[in-house]
Amino acid sequence: MNKFNRASLTFLSCLWLMGIIACQPQAQVLPLPITAPTVQPSPLPTPQQTDEPLPTASVSPTPLPTPLLPVLSTVFASKSFGSACRAPDGSVYSVSDNWIVKETLDGQLVYLHQPRFPDQSPLVNRGYQDGPLEQALFFDPQGCAFDQAGNLYLADQGVGIRKLTPDGIVSTFSGQPYLSRPGRLPDKQEIKDGRANAAVYSSFEDFKADLPRNRLLTSDQYGYLREISLTDGSVKTIYDLSDPEREDSGSMGFFFTIEPQSGKIYAINKIQKNIYLLEGGQSKQIHQNGYFTPTLYSPTKVLYHPQHKLIYITARQGSFIGKEPSFAVFNPQTKILRYLVLPKDSFDPQEPERESGLTLLNIDEQGNLFFFGRHLNQGALMKMSFPQNPPVLRVDEFE
């Protein structure tokens, strides 16, 4: 064989061997098993056994204070009627029509002013005249208040604010007699603010002195709260709680009370009996009278208690205990209204319908609350004292 044939044979032999190798099945490569090392946990320490009991926390529950009933006492039997207020010396003044009656601390009655014809209708005795008290005439006083100097201010319906000095001189402090329609009060559109001798008043629903701010406050049937300066008698309307849907009804009158320190005013509408907060020129309803809360019936007066920070309301629990006169208590912080439980036989059961059965007067420096009520079949100036201050009030079970 020549060299070319040998090379070709050698090349073909190599191709043959390579084909045999390429056709052989490939061996499967399996991963080696990995075995995690075994770790033996360390034994936990065995707690030492002891016969002593484990210590326990000692918690003594704080006992709740026991609610105590307010203590009612009669200061003196009273023949007061109409509106009333307490003088700086503690005596009580009552006004109605042309009557002004002073009741001293020992229960003596002093008739400061009487109608000219006591046996006649009050309409006959109404009039307007300033001067010495024995000659003065009043139209229909609906409220009274004192200033720090002992001057008595009368909200004389149909005229304005009359002033009685300690020496017995009557003057018109603010307002003027409304003579354009005798026997009728000004309409809402005729009410005027301004200077003392130009102001026009309508009815008086409530009337109070706010001595820390040197002013008198009055509310009328149209929902206006007006401020009278004790300096010059000028008048301005500071809140309007009227209802546009009841413009002509004249049924938006309300009672109010003043928080002495802050000057906040709380008002209760006579018809809807909702409670409002009046502050900074804004009015805000803070309690709505209704079926799902204790219901106010016939509220008559309202008074803020500065020590208790509660609002006391004279009202009647009409649907619960037979229209007996009672006290409702409103907390302006929690917005909760409840009726106050009073000792049995606190008021005369013979006259449960008497509208003036409860009339709030004032609160003294010790926190005692003074009011007119019916006790032991007679009228009385009464004092309500509280064994706890602030009180833990017992209220009726109706929630």
Sequence and secondary structure as in RCSB ss.txt:
>XXXX:A:sequence
MNKFNRASLTFLSCLWLMGIIACQPQAQVLPLPITAPTVQPSPLPTPQQTDEPLPTASVSPTPLPTPLLPVLSTV
FASKSFGSACRAPDGSVYSVSDNWIVKETLDGQLVYLHQPRFPDQSPLVNRGYQDGPLEQALFFDPQGCAFDQAG
NLYLADQGVGIRKLTPDGIVSTFSGQPYLSRPGRLPDKQEIKDGRANAAVYSSFEDFKADLPRNRLLTSDQYGYL
REISLTDGSVKTIYDLSDPEREDSGSMGFFFTIEPQSGKIYAINKIQKNIYLLEGGQSKQIHQNGYFTPTLYSPT
KVLYHPQHKLIYITARQGSFIGKEPSFAVFNPQTKILRYLVLPKDSFDPQEPERESGLTLLNIDEQGNLFFFGRH
LNQGALMKMSFPQNPPVLRVDEFE
>XXXX:A:secstr
  HHHHHHHHHHHHHHHHHHHHHS                          SS                  EEEEE
EE    SEEEE TTS EEEEETTEEEEE TTS EEEEE  SSTTS HHHH   B EETTT B S EEEEEE TT 
 EEEEETTTEEEEE TTSEEEEEEE    SSTT    GGG B BSTTT B    SEEEEEGGGTEEEEE TTSEE
EEEETTT  EEEEEE   GGGTTT    EEEEE TTT  EEEEETTT  EEEEETTEEEEEE  STTS    S  
EEEEETTTTEEEEEEE TTTSTT EEEEEEETTTTEEEEE   TT S TT TT GGG EEEEE TT  EEEEEEE
TTEEEEEEEE SSSS    B S  
